[in-house]
Amino acid sequence: MYSMEIDEIDMPHVVVTNIHGCTLATYSGPYANGLAALAVAEAERRADVAAGEAGDVHFSVAPLYPGLDLHELQEQPAARAEPEAGPDCG
């Protein structure tokens, strides 16, 4: 896993924002690489703390892989996931 993360560090990344108790996440980016995304995530965290938030918002980063070819996806069997019930986060 560690070597995979090292290989991914130069890839574009997104910042993922989750709110405690909410099943939805938001994404910002893409940023040029993992370090740039980490800097943005840390700036967001600091702004959240400075605004007096209680730590309910969690920021993380994830590599952004290129999209798949639509024709390849159409040949794959469709996956179906049941929606999760949770708090209204909209």
Secondary structure, 3 states (H helix, E strand, C coil): CHHHHHHHCCCCEEEEEEECCCCCEEEEEEECCHHHHHHHHHHHHHHHHHCCCCCCEEEEEEECCCCCCHHHHHHCCCCCCCCCCCCCCC
